[in-house]
Amino acid sequence: MIKNIFTNSAGILVSRILGFLRDMLTANILGANIYSDIFFIAFKIPNLFRTIFAEGAFTQAFIPAFSRSRNKIRFTTIIFAQLIFILTILSILVTIFAKTISTIIAFGFDDHTIDLAAPLVAINFYYLPLIFSVTFLGALLQYKNHFATTAYSTALLNIAMIISLLLAEGLAASEVVYYLSFGVVFGGILQLLIHIFSLKRRRLTKYFAFKKEIMTTKSKLTEGFYKTFFPAILGSSTANIAAFIDTMLASFLVTGSISYLYYANRIFQLPLALFAIATSVALFPTIAKAIKNNDQAKALIYLRKAFWFLFILLSGSATIGILFNQEIIWLLFERGAFTSHDTSQTSVILAIYLIGLVPFGLAKIFSLWLYSEQKQIITAKISAKSLLFNIIFSLILITPFGANGLAFSSTMTGFILLFLTIKEFGWRFFYDGIIRRKI
């Protein structure tokens, strides 16, 4: 398990370093203005689904169902064909109704800004079927205890976007955002190709057979998969959905607010992904197998170790980030079109986000326990309650505090999420098993 955590963390670290290089170039070339705002709006939906698919929801539903399946070829083929068909049709519909979709996700923009954003929304959305395919193939690789390909593949997306930025340097901002958008799609293609190669190398393509007799067969197991998958989407993605809500509401604020939230959230996501997500991805199969074998004591040992490991690392990361928030933003972004004023605005939001780092991170590993006990619907209800509080806090705080209020609402959501998750886990069980180590 330690090896898998290290592999995931190393891959995420490489990807995030390249991601920060990408963001540095983006800040340098675009700064924080209307064009950076519309690109981040356009990129937000596929990036949200990327985090939903790649960071737990799909894998948490797929691996248990796949391991229980007696006919793995039929199960794999049907699930993949159904979802890729739906996502492809959805992408085409978004292309046709791009302006309407743009209005929904950025309803604070005026008509002119919506017209600028609509084509970018359509282009970026085609990353969604690509990243789903990547995640699906990655889940098969994880089932065979191979984590490296998926962990490092996100770097390809960042490399593609960096190249697109370098090619666009010197062009007008209105053209740069198109280069970036096509870079997103090309990065998704590269990720898919490396996963196909890895799958063929390990002879896992045998799990796909697109034959009529397979495609027309109904399976109760696929129905069971969807019953756990859709709740898992909500249950494992509260932080990302909260950030998405922030972005939507920020479209009502002054120009640059969306960009400030984006840059701050990118830094917030680094320790969250590097420690919490990497740990949860590696830990889930182990805890799930132990609970399936009725060995709760063994599962609790792994959970307890993960809790203290994350608590120390996330607390340290949050403390350092809050103390040096101004310096971090200055070092990473303040150059070119990104001004000292932008640094000041973004650094405050970063500090507010980081207050919620520990609760968001710890909530992830306790959610694993609930997923392992097939309580996806309960975790979805917990997330729904947390997000409802987020919306209420955001609507209350957006007028007096602007983007800072939206960030604080997201942070409050983290504490509510952790409280409700541990409550379902069991306060006595938490105290005796995790804190006192008596179980």
N, C-alpha and C positions, 0 to 999 in steps of 0.2 A: 504493500500500500504506500509506504514511504517513497518508493521509487516512482510510483504513478503520480503522487502529489508533486514530486520534484520535476517530473517530465512535464506535467501540466503547467506548473509555475514557471519553469524555464521557457516553455513555448509562449506563454502569455507575456512574460517579461520581454522577450524578443519582439513580439508583436506590438506591445505597448510602447516600446522604445521607438520603433518605426512609426507607430501612430502619433507619438509626440513630435517626431520629426515632420510628419505630414501636417500636423496642426500648426507647428511653427512656421512652415512654409505657407500654409493657408492664411495664418494671421499676418504674415509678412506681406503677402500679395493682396489679400482681400481686406484685412483689418477687421473691424467690427462695424458693419454698415448694412445697407439694405440688401446688397448682393450676398454677403456672407449669411445674413438672416434667411434669405430665400433658399440658399443651398442647404443650410442645416435643417430647414423645414422639409425640403424634398428628400434629404438623406435620412430623416428621422424615422419614417415608417419602415423602410427596409432594415435600417439599423436596429430598430426596436424588435422586429421579427428575428433578426440575426441573434440577438441576445436571448430571446425567448427560446428559439430552437437550439442554438449552440450551447447555451449555458444551463441546460437542465430539463426543461419541460418535455421535449420530445423524447430524450434519452430515458428520463424517469418513467415514462409511460411505455416506451417501446421495449426496452431490455427485459423487464419482467414478463411482458406478454410474449415476446419472442422466445424467451427461455422455456415458457410453459407450452409453446406451440408444438404439436406433434408433426405438423406439416409445415416446416419453416419456409420452404420455397413458396408455397401458396400464400402464406401469411405475409412474407416480405414483398412479394410481387403485387399483391392486391393493395396493401397499404401504400406502397410507393406510387403505383399507378393512379390510385384515387386522389391522393393529395397533390401530386404533381399536375394532374389534370385540372383540379380546382384552382391551384395557384396560377397556372398558365392562363386560364380563362379570366381570373381576377386581374391579372396584369394587363390583359387586353382591354378589359372593361375600364381599368384605370386610365389607360391611354386614350380611350374614347371620351371618357368623362373626366379628364384631368382637371379641368377648371372647377368642376363641382367638388371633386375630392380636395383640391387645394383650398377651396373656400371653407370646407368642413374642418380641415386640420389647422387652418390659420385664419379663423373667422374674424380676427381683428385687423387683417390686412385690407387696404382699400383695393378697388377694382384694378388699378394699374399694377399694383404689386402682385395681385393674384394672377394677372396675365403673364407677368415675368416668371412666376413660380410654377405655373401649370406644366409647361414642357419639361421642366427639370423633375417634377414629381413623377411624370410618366416614364422618363428614362430611368430614374433611380429605382423605380418599382420592379424593374426586370431583374434586379439583384435578388428579389425574394424567392422565385422558383429555383434559382441557382444555389442560394444558401440553404434552402431546404434539402436539395439533393446532396449537398455537401454534408449536412448534419445527419441525414439518413445513412449515408455510407460510413460516416464517422461512428455512428451508433453500432454498426456491425463490427467495425474495427475495435471499438471499446469492448464489445462482447468477447472478443478474442484477446482482451488485455493489451491492445495496441493503442496507445494514446498520442504518440509523437506526431503523427501526420496531422491530426485535427488540431493539436495544440499549436503547432507551428504554421498551419496553413493560413491563418488570418494575416500573417506577415505579408502574404502575397497580395492581399487586398490593399494594404498600406503601401507596398512597393508600387503597385499599379497607379495609385492615386498620387504618389510622390512624382512618378514619371510624368503623369498628366500635368501636374503643377509646373514642373520644370519646362515642359514643352510649351506651356501657356504663359510663361513668364514674359512680361513686357506687353501682353495683350490687354485689352480693356476688360474690366471686371465682368461685364456682361458675357464675354466670351470665355473667361476663365472658368465660370461655373459650369459651362457645358463640357469643357475638357474634364473637369472633376467628375461630373456625372457619368460620362462615358468611361472614365477610369474606374468607377465603382463597378460597372457591369463587366469590364474586362478583368478586374480583380476576381469577381465571382467565377468567371470562366476558368481562370488559373487555379483557383481553389478546387473546383470540380475535377479538373484534369488530374491534379496530384492525388486526389482521393481515388479516382478510377484506377490510376496506376498502382496505388498501394493495395487496392482491393484485388486487382488481378495478380499482383505479386504473391498475395496470401491465399489465392484461389478461393476467394469469397464471392466471386461473381456467380458461383453455382446456386446461390440463393435467389437468383432472378430467372424467371422463365415466363416470358410474355406469350403464353399460349391461350387459345380460346377456352379450353376446358378448365384452365386455372382461373382466368379472369372472370368467368361467369359463375364461379362457385361461391356460394354464400358461406360465411364463416362466423360463428358466434364469437370467436376469439377476436376478430377484427372489430366487432361491435363493442366488445369489452375494452379494447384498446382505446377507442374513441371516448368511452365513458370516463376513462382516466386521463386521457390526453388533454381534453378541453379544460377540465378543472385545473390540471397541472400548469397550463399556460398562465392562468391568472395567479395560481398559488406560488409559482417560482419567479415571478417577474414584477413584483410590486415596486421595487426601486426603479426599474426601467419605465414602467407605466406611469409612475409618479413624475418622473423626469419628462415624459412625453406630455403629460397634462400641463406641466410647467411651461413647456414650449408653446403649447396651444394658447394658453392664457397670456403668455408674454408677447404674443402678436398684437395685443392691445396697448402695450407699453411703448416707450420711446425706442427709436431705431437703435439697434445694437444690443438690446436686452436679451434677445434670443441667443446671440453670439456669446454674451457674457455667461449665460446659463450653460451653454454648450461647452465652452472651454473649461469652466469650473467643474462641471460634471465629468468631463474626460479625466481630469486629475483624480477626482473622487473615485472613479471607477477603477483606477490602477490598483490600489491596495485591495479593493473589494474583489477584483478578478484574480489578482496575483495570489491572494491568500484564501479568501472565503470560497470563491467559485472553484478554484483549482482543488481545494481540499474536498469540497462537496462532490465534485465530479469523480474524484478518485475514491472517496469514501462510500458513495452510494451502493455500488455492487456488493461491497463487503458487509455493510449493515443489512442490506436487503436479503442476502443469502443467510446471514445469521438469524434474522427474525423468521425467515421462511423455515429454517430448521429448528425453530423454537428454542434457540440459544440466545435469549434476551441478555443474559449476563455478558456474553462476549460482545454483543452489539453495543451494550452500554459502555464497555471499556473503551472501544474505539471512539464512541461519541464523546466521552469524558476527555480523552486525550485531545481530540479535535477542538473541544470547547476551550480548554486552557491554552492550547497552541494559538488559536485565533484571537482569543481575548488579549493575550500579550502583544501579538503582532499588530492587531488592528488598533489597540489603545496607543501603542507607540507611534504608529503611522499617523493617527489622528492628531496626537499631541504635536508631533514635528510639523505636520502640515498647517496646523492652526498658528503655531508660533512663527512660522516662516512663510505664511501665505503670500505676503507681498513679494518677497524675494523669489518664490517659486514662479509666480506669474511673470514677474519681470524677466527672470532668466529664460523662461521658455518662450514667451510670446512678444515681449516689448521690443519690436523692431519694425522697420518699414511702415506699413499702414496702421499698425497696432500701437496706439499712443499710451502715454503715462496715465491719462484719464481712464482708458480702457483697462489698464493694469489695476488701478485703484478699485474700479467697479467689480472686476472679476475676482479679485483677491478676497473681498468681503464675502461674496457668494461662496467661494471655495471654503472659507472658514466655517460658514454656516452649514454647508453640506457635510463637512467632515465631522461635525458633532454627531451626526447620525451614522457614521461609519460602523461603529461597534454593534449597535442594535441590528442594522441591516445584515451585517456579516454573520452574527450569531443566529439570527432568525433562519438563515439558510440551512444551517446544519441541523437545527431542530425540526425543520420541515422535512428533512430526509427521513427522520424517524416516522413521521406521519405518512410519508409516501410509501415507506417500506411496509407499513401496516395497512396499505391500500385505503388511506384516508384522504385521497385527492380532493374529494368534494368538500371535506371539512377545511382543508388548507385553502381552497378557493374561496370559501365563505369568509375565512379569516382575512384574506387579501382584499376581498370586496369591502369588508368593514373598514379596513385600514385605508383603502383608496377613497371611500366615502368621507372619512375624516379629512383626508388630504384635500379633497375638493372643497369641503366646508372651510377648512383653514385657509386655503388659497383665496377663496372668494372674500373672506374676511380681511386678509392681510395684503392683498394685491394693491388696493387703493392707497392705504397709508404708507406702505413700505416698498411697493414696486417689485422688482425682481428679487430683492432680498427677502421679501415676504413669501414669495413662491418657494425659494430655497428653504426657508425655515419650515414651511408647510411640509415639504418633502422629508425633512429631518424628523419632524414630529410623527410622520407616518411610520418611520423606522422604529421608533420607540413603541408605538401602538402595536405594530406588527409583531415585535419581539414579545411583548406582554401577552398578546392573545395566543401566540404560538406556544409559549411555555405553559400557559394556562391549560391548553389542550394536551400538551405533553404530560402535565401533572406537576403541581407545585411541590408536593411531597416527594415525588419521584425525582424532580430536579434537585431539591435540597439534599436528599439522602444520596442520590446516585452521582450527582455532578459536584456539588459543593463539598459535602462531607465525605464522599467516597466510601459510603457504608454498604453499598450494594455491589 
